[in-house]
Amino acid sequence: MLEQAGITPYLVNARHVKTVPGRKTDWNDAQWLQKLHALGLLQGSFRPDAEIRTLRTLARYRAELIERRAPHINHMIQALKHMNIQLNLVLTDITGVSGLAMLRAIIAGERDPERLATFRQPGCKHAEAEIVKALTGTWDEAQLFILKQSLELFDFYTTKLVDCDAQLEQQYQAMESRGEPDAPLPDLPPAKGESKSKNAMVFNARAQLARVIGVDLVAAMGLSAITVQTIVSEVGTDMDRFPTVKHFCSWLGLAPRNDISGGKILRSRTMKVHSRANQAFRQAAHSVTRSHAAIGAYYRAMRARLGPKQAIVATAHKIARVVYHLLKTREPYRAESAEEYDQKRREREIKHLARRAQKLGYTLTTVPTTISEVQPNTSPSGSF
């Protein structure tokens, strides 16, 4: 209502003013805040525009539906385990095509392990004989009742996810393109291997996001349509709100915060933040740990230096810088191979060593590729 009336509201972090002593009444607090704001000492928190806030509401609600559906999957696994049916050991996901077909057959009354194993899909890693052993157990009516109830609740939340995706698609269609006015839905080439996730959206979210943003962020290594939706719904598309990429990464909680006293860095750590965008970038970093792209090589180099935990943060920081650049310039993403990254890193190390050698009064020279013959050992016998 304030924004509709032409007033710009400020959402201020309470930590900036909470340590002021002697201002403990609402009246004094209001006067003190008004004075600080009039002097320009208060900084408003980041808030995206109205369209992005609507998208953020729907995206957060969709994530909550997935979180509420997950416990019922665990209930199904536990019910099967109590009947000595280890279906989760032979199927990566019991809510996949093979698993759901077997569960629905069990609920319908089928008890023969060999007939249940025929629902195995060709892409399943385990053989049919192993699945027969996993489906051999002792059937219990109470556990079958829990299995039936859990499966019904899983189907209920799955139906609600489909309805939520339909609402999200309508929201995307109602949003104007931020890159080019009246931009059509782009026909995007496949950026990476298609993933078969049960949490994937039922519509072409990647194309809708590319139309709204003006650039295809899913083409960047480590980012999926759901991850990009989370990032865009939390940070928006206007990077002018952040003066530099350093401000952006610091706001996300991915940049190191140095505590300096007397010119000495006491500690260097990232700030603790409760940000869904921060989690999305960390998930993207986890997905590139074995990638053959440059970002995967960067993670492995950081892991060798800092360890796995710090490497995830450093990789998430690098992906955040890439996203900032793409949103800022609207340039298409150009993938860099691991070989190109290793070559650039080698060149940087050589320049660094050359500067250090020059500073110490030495000259760095290149070792010839051909190795001369090793002279025979002419030292006396028994000497070292």
N, C-alpha and C positions, 0 to 999 in steps of 0.2 A: 504493500500500500504506500509506503514511503517512496519507493522508486517510481510508482505511477504518479505520485504527486510532484515529481521533479526533485526530490530530496535524495542526496547520496548518503546512505547509511554506512557507518563504519562498524565493522565487527572486530573488536580489539581483543588481543590476547590479555587475559587477566594477570598473567605473570609480569607484565610490564609495569603494573601499578600496585601490585598487591603488597609490596614491601614498604609502602609509605606508612609511617607510624602516626598515630593520633587521628586517623580518619576512619572511624569505625561506625559512623551512622550513615544511613542512606542519604540524608540531606548533605552532609559534608562530602561524601563520596561523589555525589552528583555535581557539586560545585567544583570539586577538584578535577574531575574528569573533563568538565566543560572548560576549565582554565587550561588544562594540558592540551586539549584539542584545539582551542583557540590559538595557542602558541605553536601549533604544528608539531607537538611532541608525541602524538599518538599515531601509530601506523595501522591502517586497516588490514585485516586479514584477507587472504585471497578468496574471492567468490566468483564463480563463472557466471555467464549470462543466463537468462531465463530458460532458453532452449536446452542448454547444456545441463542446467539443474534438473529439468524434467527427465532428460536422458539419464542423469546420475541416479535419480530416484528409482527409475525402472531397472537400471543395471544392478543397483544394490539390492533391490527386492528379488531379482533373479538369482543373485548369489545366495541370498537367504533361503530361497526355495531349494537350492542344491544342498546347502548345509543341513536343512531339515530333512531332506530325503536320505542323506548318508546314514543316519543311525538305523534306519529300517533295513539297509543292506547288511549292516553288522548283525541285526537280529536274525536275518535269514541264515547268515553264516553260522551263528551260534546254534540255531535250531538244528541245522544239518549236522553240526559237530556232535551235539548231544545224541543224535541217532547214529553216530559213528560213520557219517557220510562226509568224506573229505573232498567235496567238489571244488573247493577253493584252491586245492593243491594241484589240480590238473587243468583248471581254467584260470586264466589271468584275471578275468572279470566275470563273476557269476551273473551279472546283469547284462552281459553281451548277448549276441544272437543265440549261441549254443546254450548258454546258461539259462536264459529266460525260457527257451523252449523246453528244457529239461524240468525246470521248476514248475512250469504250467502243466506239464504232463504229470508230475508228482501230485499236484493239487487236484488234478482231474481223476486221480485214482490209480495211475500206473505205478507198479512196484517192481517190475522186472528190470534189473540193471542192464541187461543186454538190449532191451528195447529202448530204454532211456538213453543208452549210449549212441543209438542210431541218430539222435538229434545233433550229433557232433558235426560241425561245419568243416569243410575241407581245409580251411586255414588254421585249424587248431594244431598246436605243436605236439600234444600228447596223442598217443595212439588210442584206438578204440578199446583195446584190451585194458589199458591203464585206467581209462574212464570207467570201465565196468567194475574194476576193483574199488575205485573211489566211491562208486554208487552202491556198493554192497554194505548194508548196515542193518540196524534193528529199528523198525518203524515204530514210532510212538505217537499216539493220537494227540497228546497235549502239544508235543513239538510240531506236529503237522498243523495244528490249529494256529500256533504262533507263526509258522511259515506262511500259511494262507493269509493271515491278517497283515503280516509285514509286506507280502507281495502286493496286496491290495493297496496299502498305503504308498508303496513305491509307485504303483501305477497312477495313483491319485496325484502325487506330486509331479510325476512326469507329464500328466495332462495339463496341470497348471503351468508347467514350464512352457509347453507349446502355446498356451494362451498368452503367456507373458511375452513370448517371442513375437506373436502376432501384434501385440501392442507396441513392442519395440520397433517392428517394421513400419507401422503406421507413423510412429514418431520420426523415424528417419525420413520417410517420404514427405512429411510436413516441414522438415528443416531445409533451409536454403543452403546452397553450397557456399562454403567460406572461401574457396579458391577462385572459382569462375561462376558468374551468375548464370542460372538456368543450365547448369552442366548436366549432361545426360548420364545415365548409369554406365560406368565404364565396363568394357569387356577386358578383364584382366587375365593375363597368362598365369599359369600355375607357378607360384614362387618357390614352393618347397613341397615335399611329399605330403599328400593328403592324409590327415589324421582322422581316425575313426573313433571319435570320443563321444560318449553318451551325453556329455554336457554341451556338445556343439549346438549352435543355434540352427533352427530349421530353415531359415531364409539365408539369402546371400548377403551376410553381414559385411563381408570384406568389401564388396562393391559399393554398398551403401556408405560405409565409412570412408572409402576413397572419394566418393562423390561429395560428401559433406566436408571433408577435410581439405580436399584438393590435392592430396598425394596419398599413395598407397603405402601405409606404414607396415602392413602385414608382410611386404616384401623384405623388410629388414629381418636379419637373422635373429631367431629367438622369439619373435612376436607372432601371436596368433590373433584371430579375429576377436576372441573373448578378451585377450590381454589388451589389445588396442582399444576395445570398447571401454574397459576399465580405466585405462590411462586417459583417454579423451574425456570421459565423463567426469573425471576427477580434476584434471588440469585445464580442460578446455582446449581451444584451438588458437587463441590469441597469445602468442609468445611475447608480445609487446608489454604484457603485464609484468614480465620479468626482465630487468635491464640487461642482464647477461646470462650466459649459460651457467656461470658459477652461482648466481642467485637462484636459478631454477633447480640445480642439483642440491644446493643447500636447503632450499625449501622442502625438497623431497626427503631430506635426511640421508642422502647418499654421499655427501661431501664430508671430508674430515673436519672436525672442529678442534682447532689447536688451542689449548690452554697455555698461555705464555705469561711468565712472570720473570721480570728482570732480564728480558731478552732471551730467555731459555724456554723451550717447549717442554712443559711438564708432562703433558699427555696429549695424544692425538687420537680422537675417536669420533665416530659418527653420532649425531644427536638422536636420541630416542624419540621417534615420532609414531603416531598412530595414523598411518596413511595407507589407503588401499592402492594408491599409485606406487608407493614404495614397495609393497608386496608384489605388485604386478611386475615391476622391473626385476626384482629378485627372482621371481619365477622364470622370467625370460632368461636370466643369467644361468639358472639351473639347467635349462633346456639346451644350452649350447656347450656344455662341458665336453662333449665328445664330437663336436662339430668339426668339419674340415675347413670351415671358413676362417677368416681372420679373427673374428671375435672368439672362436673356440681356441685358436692358438694363443690369443691374449689371456684367456682364462688359465690355460695350462702354464703359461709363463708366470702369471701372478701366483698360482698355487705353489709353484716351485719356490718362490721367494717368500710368500707370506703365509701360506697354509690355505686350506679349503674355505674357511669361513670368510677371511678377509678377501680372498679371491672372488667370492660370489659378490661381495659388496663392490669391489673394484670393477667387476664386469658389469654389474647393474648400473654403476656410475657411467661407464662408457656407453652403454645402450641408451641411457637417458640423454647423454650429449648428442647422440645420433638422432634421437627423436626430436630434440629441441631444434637441431639444424634443419631437419626435414619440415617441421611445422613452421619454422621461421622463413625458409627460402622457397618452400613448395617444390624443391627439386626432387626428381625421382631417385630412388636409392640405387646405388651401384655397389654390388657385392664385391668384396675383396677376398682373394683366396689366402689360405694359410701360408703358401709359399711367398706371396707378395708381402705379407706382414712380416715374415721371418727375414726377408731381404731388407726391408726398411729398418727393422730393429737392428740388424747387423750393421747397417750403414750408420745408424745413430751411435751404436757402441764404438765403432771405429772413430767417429768424430770426437766422441768423449775421451777416448784414450789418447788421441792426437793432441787435444788441448791439455790434458794432464801431463803428457810427455814434454810438450813445449814449455809448460809452466815450471817443470823441474829441470829444464835445460837440456832435454834430449830430443831426438828426432825419431819419429815412428816410421819404420820401413816395413815393406811387405816381404814376407818370407817367400822365396822362390818355390814354385810348385814341385820342381824336380829336386829330389833329395840326393845329395852327393853320397858316394860310397863311404861306408863307415870304416875308419882306419882300424886295423887289427890292434888288439891289446898288446902293447910292448912292455908292460910293467912286469917286474920280476914275479916269479911264481910265489904264491902265498900272500902277495900284497893286495890291498883293497883300494 
